[in-house]
């Protein structure tokens, strides 16, 4: 019998050291190498290992199937089409793109599940580590911030969600109701306010620790949570703490915000690392198992479709499997803004490809409208093909969960909403100057429109546009022609497994 995701999260991950699966369903497996919980979480090293285990779920994008949070948040937007080989290729991604998804969607299920897995592991540290040393206090603070991240993902996408802050008793597995979104956000505020004083500045972290949550990352996340609740002064105050901290800045050039050489650099506030070190090939890549995958296979998925693409002569953008194909609307927005700098790093037209000596041979390919995605591009410099490694399987491209540019734009919005248009224009100006664009001098509604457009141009393909349009009340206007329905698509459906087995109420409009 299938378990609810709540039960799955508790029972399926009762150890931090779960070994790889075999041919059985993961639901039915025992856990080889289990470490007794009562003997764990005692030392600083135990606490550190347990905390790293919680971070692991930031990378969990492909295990038993394709389920990237970035893709799930991007495909319902007006930035890109699903792409691939046709409507039957990764149908859960196709459905998200076409607004035909329902509660059985596997991408929706996986993102929901992964966030609860992360919450479970964070809870274990928060509740079992005693906090007797400075190291343990910091790790508890990190896990409170991680829990806030995972719960923000859930609340922003699903609304009311089960709020689980401790280990559940068996009889609670299928009797834990959804908590109001406002109450979830209140808990996240509490977690972050408790965590921030105990977290280090980014400059105090070693290079090896830059993936861990710093004080600035927690402050930026808290500001974002306030922003989503329309608590404008509180949001502005948190973003200002990040801005005046001296820990962050914009990279001198937009392209460097995504360069391999500047990973965890000055613009990185919260970043998820991936690695090419495993040197995967077609025989040893862990397809369809629950083993941790270190490379970023979704970069290969998002590369230009190999059947039709020949790269430009001097370009390093390799072919892939053709998902996340840009819409003309995005390219046209760059053109209308005179934004050459960001356009070239984000979207490439077929005309540009051909001018560089490349070609595209299928003008009527599925979901292709004349453009290719480059921000999270399948560049040869991010993978390896030596010592038996297969380039397609070894992309080490990191994901940027929070960039300093995003903080500046959220600050601009918060200051605008709080009535401080001068400060809003000042923060907006920083982002635009790097892109080679003039400052915005408008006020009132025109200033807000400028902030909306700037987020579209600066943050394309980073997973923010859909949620931005929903919270601004612009989703029906911008996404309606793509299939968005009001009073339905503002939220994702609760996965059917938890509706049936976990006795959770479904979101409005879904089957």
N, C-alpha and C positions, 0 to 999 in steps of 0.2 A: 504494500500500500504506500502511496506517495505521502510524504510528510509536507506540512506547510513550510514556507521559507523560514519562519521563526524557529520552528523545531529543527529544520535542516541546519540553520546557523548555529544552534546550540549543540546539537548532537554530532553533526558532521564535522565539527571543528573543535572538539573538546581537547585537542592537543595542539600545540604550536608546531609539532614535528611530524605532521601527517605525511606519510610516505606516498609515493606515486601509486596510482591505481593500476588495476589490471583489466581483464576483459569484462568483469562484472560492472553493473551500474554503480556509480559512486554512492548512491543512496543505500546500497545494500552491503557496502564494504565495511570491514573492520579497519582499524587504523594501526598498521604495523609500527613498531617503535614508539608506542605511546609512552609519554612521560607522566607518571602519577602527578595529578594536580596538587595534592596536599604537600608533596615534597618539592614543588617548584615555586618560583616567584620569591625565593628567599634572599638571594644575593643580588648585588648590583648587576652581575653578568646575566643572571636569570631575567632580571627586569629589562635589560638591554636587548636580549634575544627576543623576548616577548614583544617588545616595542617594535623591533624590526619586522616581526611577523605581522603586525598591524599595518605597517607601511607596505608590505608585499601586495596588499589588495589594491593599491593605487596602480599597479602594473597589470592587474588581471583583466586583460582585454581579449584574450583568446585562450580558452581551456578546453571545455567540451564543445565549444562552438564560438562563432563570431559574435562578440557582444561588447563593442567599444563604447564607453560613455561619451567619448568625443563624437563618434558617428551618430549615436542615438540623439545627442543634443544638436547636431549639425543638420542632419537630413530633413527634419521638419521645417527648416528655415528657407529663406529665399536666396541662399548663397549658391546651392549646388543641387544637382540631380544625383540619384543613387548611382546610376551607371552600371558597370558590369557587362556581362554577356547577354543580358536580356531579362525579362520580367521574372523568370524562374531562378535567376542567379542571386543567392542570398535573399530569399523572398521577404524575410523580416526587415531587412534594410530597404527593400523596394517599397514595402507597405508604409514604413515611416516617412519615406519621401513623398508618397502619393496620398497620405492621410487616410489610408485604408486599414491601419493597424487596429487590432482589438486586443483583448486581454491574453490571448494565446501567443502573442508576439515574442519570439525567443530573445530578441535583443532587449526588449523591455524587461523580460524576466531576468536576464543575466545582470543587467545593471542594478536592478532592485536587489538581487541576491548578493552581488559582490559588496554593495554598501552595507548590508546587514552582516556579512562575514567580517568586514573591517570593523564594524561596531562591536561585534562579539569579542574580537581580539583586543580592541582598545579597552572594553569593559573589564576584561580579565586583568589587565595591568592596573587600571584605576581601582578596582575593588580588592585585588589580592596583594599587590605590592604595598608594603607597610609605609613607605616613605620615610625610612629611618636615616637615610643618608641624603646628601645634596644631589647625588646622581639619581637616586630613586625619586626624589621630589621633582627633578627636571623631567624624568621619563613619564611620570604620572601627568605632568603638565602637557607634555607632547601628546600623550594619548587622549587627553581631554580636547586638545585642538584637533587631533585626527578625528575623534568622534564627532566634533562639530562639523568638520568637512563632510564626512560621510552623511550625517543627518541633514546638512544643508542641501546636498545633492538630492536626497529623498524628498525633503519638504518642498523644494523649489519645483521638482518635477511631478510629484504625486499629491501635494497638498497635505491633508491629514494622514499621518503614518503612525504605526505602532512605535511608541517611545519606550525602548528597553534599556535600562541603565544598570541592570544587575543580571545575575544568572537566574533563569526562570525555573520554577518547579515544574514537574512533569505535567501536572494538571493545568498549568498556565499556557502550555504550548499552543493550544488551539482556542484559547479564551483570552487573548490579549488584544483589545480593540485598538482602533486608530485613535491617535491623540490629535487634538486640534492643532493646526499648523502654528497658530500664535503661541501655543504652549510649548511646542517643539522649539520654536525660535527663542523663547524665553530661556529654555534650558541651555541652548547653545550660547546665548549671551552670558549666562552664569558660568559655563565651562570656560569660555574664553577669557572672561574677566579674572577668573581664578588662575588661569594658565599664564597669561601674559607677563606678570611680574617675575615668574620663575623661568622664563625662556630666555636663551641667550640672544644677543644681537648677532646679525649675520656675520659681522666682522670677527666675532669671537669663535666662530665655527671653523674647524679645520676643513681643508679642501674635501676630504673624504666624507665629512658630515654635512655638506651643503645641501643634500637632499632632505635633511631633517627640518622640521618646522622651527623657524626662528621667531623672535618677538614680532618682527615686522610682518611676517606671514600671518601670524595670529591676529594682529591688529588689522591687517587688510581684510582678512576673512570676517572679522567682527564688523568692520565698516560695511562690507557687502551685505551681511545679514541685516544690519540696520537699514541699508538702502532699499532692500527688497520689502521691508516693512514700512517704508516711507517715513522713517525716523530721520529726517534730513539733518538736523543739527548734530545728533549723535554720530551719524555716518561721517559727516564732514570732519568732526573732531578726530575720529579714528584714522581717517585717511591723512589728515594733517600730521598726526604723529609719525606716520610712515614717511611723509614727504620731508619733514624737518629733521628726521633722524640722522641724515647724512650717510645712510647705509645703501642707498639706491640711487640710480640715475638712468636716463635713457642711454642706450648705446649710441655712439656718434652717428652711425648709419643704420637705417632700418634693417638692412640685410643681416647685420651682426646680431640682432635680437634672436635670430634662429640659426646662427652659425655654430658649427661643432666646436670651434675654438673658444666660443664665449658661453658655453654651457655653464650654468650656475654663476653667470657673470653679474655685472652691476645691475642689469635690468631684471634679473630673475628674482622673484619674490617667493614663489613656490613652484617647484619643478619636479617632474617624475622622470627618473633615469631609466634608460634602456641600454643594453649593451650588445656588441657584436662578438664578445669574447668566447661564447660557447661554440662558435664555428659550426653551426648546424648545417646538415645536408639533408637530402630527401629521405635518408634512412633513419636518422636519429632525431629529427624534429618531433617533438611530442604531440603529434596530432591527436585530438580527441581524448586527452587525459587531463588529470588535474595537477600535473606537475607544473611548477613555476616556470614560465617561459621568460627568458631574459631579453630576447630581442623584440623589436616592435614590428610584428607581422602586418599590422594594419597600414604601415607605410607602403609595403609591397601591394597591398590591396588597393591603395589609392593612386598607384602609379598609372601612367597612360597605358591604355589597353595594348598589350604586346602584339596582338594580331594585326593591328593597324598602324602602329607608331614606329617611326624611325627618328632617333634623336637628332637634333641639330649638331653640326660638326663640332663646335667648340663647347657644347653643353654637357653637363654631367647628369642630366635627368634621364635615368634609365626607364625602361618600360616596366609596367606592372599589370594589375588585373582590372584596372579601369573604373574603379569606384570614385565617388565624390567628384563628379564632373561639374565645373563651374557653370552657372547660368549667365546668359548675356546681361542680365540686370546688374550683376556685380561688376563686370567689366565696364559696362556703360557708366556706372556710378563713378568709377575711377576716372574715366575719360571726361565726364561732366565736371568733375572737381579739378581737372588739370593735374591729377595725382599720378605722375609717371613713376615716381620712386617706389611707392608701395604696390602699384599695379604690376610692375615687372617682377617683383619678388613674390607675388601672390597668384597671379593669373597670367597665362600665356595664350595668345590667340593663335589660331592655325596659320594666319598670315605671318606672324612672327616666327613660328616654327619653320615654315617653308623658306622665309628669308634667310634663316640661319643654316640652311642646307638640310633640314629634316623634312619629314612628310607625314601626312595622315591619309590613309587610303580608303577610309569608310565614312563619307560624309553623312550617311544615314544610320550610323551605328546607334545602338540603343542609348538614349539619354544624352547623346553627344550634340552639343549646340555650338561647336566651334571653338571651345576653350579647354585648357588643361590647367590643373591645380599645381602650384609650386610651393606654397608655404610649408606644407609637410610633404615635400616632394621626395620621390624615390631616387635620390642622388647617389651616385657611385661612391662619393666620399664619405657616406654614412654607413657603408656596409663593407663586407670583405668577401673575397673569393679565393683566398690562399689556403694551403694545407687541407684541401678537400672541402672547404666551406663553400656553400652555395649562396651567391649574393642575394637572391630573392628572400632568403630566410634569416638574414643577419643584420637587419637595419638596427642601428643603435640610436635612432632619433629620439630625443627626449620630448616630452609634452610639457608645455608651459601652462600650468594651472592658473597662476597669477603672474602677470608681468607688471612692471612699474608703469608702463604706458596705460594699462587697464586701470591701475590705481589712480592715475592722474585724470582719466576720463570719468571714473566713478566720482572722484572728488569734484570735478567740474559740474557734474549733474547734481550732486548733493548741495554744493554751494548755490547753484542756480535755484534749486527748489527751496533753499533756506532764505532766499532773498539777497544773496551776496553775488550779484552778477559780475562785479569786477574781479573777484577771486575766481569765479567760474571761467571767465575769459582768460585769465592768467594761466590756469592749469591747461586749458584747451590749447593755448598758444604754444606751450612746450611741445606737445605732440605734433602739432601742425608744422612748426618750424623744422623739426627733424625730417619731415616729409617734403620739405621745400615749398610749403604753402604759406600764404600770408595769414596773419592773425585775423580772428573774427572780431568785428567791431559792433555787431548787432546786439540788441537786447530783446527782452520779452520772448515771445513765442519763436522768433527767428533764431535766438540764441539756443533755445532748446532743440530746434530742428537741426542746428549745426552740430550739437553734441550727439544727437541720434545718428546723423550721417557720419560723423567722425568715428563712432564706434563700429559702424558698418565697414568703413574703409580700413581702419587700423587692426581690427580684431577678426576679420573674416577667417572662417574655417577653424576658429579656436573654441567653438561650442557655446557662444554667448548670444547670438543673434535671435534665435527662437525664444529664449527666455526673456530677452530684452523686449521684444515685440509684445509678448504676452503681458509683462508687467507694466508696459507703457500704454496698454489698451490699443495698440496698433496692429495686433495680429490679424484681425478680421480684414482690415484694409490691405495689408501687405501680403498676407498668406491666403486670404479667401479665394483668389483665383486658382490657387494650387490645391484646394480641397479642404482648407481649414474650416471647421464648423464651430461657431461660438457655443458656449455652454457644454463643450465636449473637449476640444483639443487644447484648451488652456492647461490641461493636466494629462498625464499619461494614465493608462488603465492600470489598476491593481492587477498583478498577474493572477490568472485564473486559478492556479494552484492554491493561492492563499485565500481567494474568495471562497473556494469550495471546501478546502480542508482547514484553513485557518480562520474561517468564519468572519472574514473581513468584508465590509460593505464596499461595493464597487463604485468607482467614480461615475458621475452622471454621463449618460449617453453611450456607455460601452456594453458590449455583450460579454 
